[in-house]
């Protein structure tokens, strides 16, 4: 059964963190980038890396301190058809991602349209090789940490009061709100990404497929965006 520290950590994860990001950190980031601060994105990537790993470490430490098995957070390899599903979806997405990248790279008109569409995320997406090299580990960090935090720990805590399905739904909403700083269009996309990851976790009984798929989604989107910002040039 969750204790007071679990409740405090859930409030930090589901309320305090998104609110600080939305009202303080993101506006400050946009102002810094628009003012020409060439290190603003790199600092934001580094800060996010620290935030997510510290939160993930806090979750693991709290679980171990309370003598709870980490398996309750769905950290385990799925079996049977669930394993095949967990492997097939990331592989299929990876193939589609490569095809999409090639199609965009071959269409200057599409790249120009995407640059305009992505303008609200100018303070987030990588623009230089140095930023991209830091953005890559950020994608893998988000894949592991956000799945552990939202689809693992948050669901585990909330299901004691809401039940599994309602807790999963609440975690999907919370994940979307955590990305609300990106604006309505991209925040809604994040919500539906959270829905997909939540359904995948429930279907496979494991966070691992979602961790891989989540990392691919972020890495693929970031890589294509970086390519678009560079006018179709190679990534590095």
C-alpha angles and dihedrals in degrees: 000000000000117000135206093281090055091052091049092049092049091051090050092048100041102033118011098044096049093045094050090047093049101043103028119014101039096047089048090049093051092049092050094050093045089050090058100256101162093195097049097098094045091051090050092050091050092047092050091049090055093044096051097043092047091051091047091048090050090053094049092045092050093048093049092044089055091048094244120150113243087225088082086069089059093250099154143092114271120232138218117354090353090063091050090049091048091053099039098055098054091043092050091047091049091054092049090047093056091048092048092049092052092048092050093045089055095052118067090183091056091048092051091050092048092051088058093045092050095049093104088059095050091116092053111038120079118258103174136047091249092053092046092053089056093042092060096064088043089061093052090045091053090048093055104031101040092048091048092047102041107024095031116030101023092049092046093053097043096045090069088070105020105032125244100287097045090045090052090050092049091051090052091053091046091051091052092049090050086062096041090108087074090069133254098295097049094033090058089049089053090051093054090045087055090050091053092048092047093051090047091052091050093046096048099031089228140090094213098085090048091048090055094043092045091052090049092050092052095040094046094046092045093047094049090046091050090049090050092050089053093049096251097312122144117285098248 
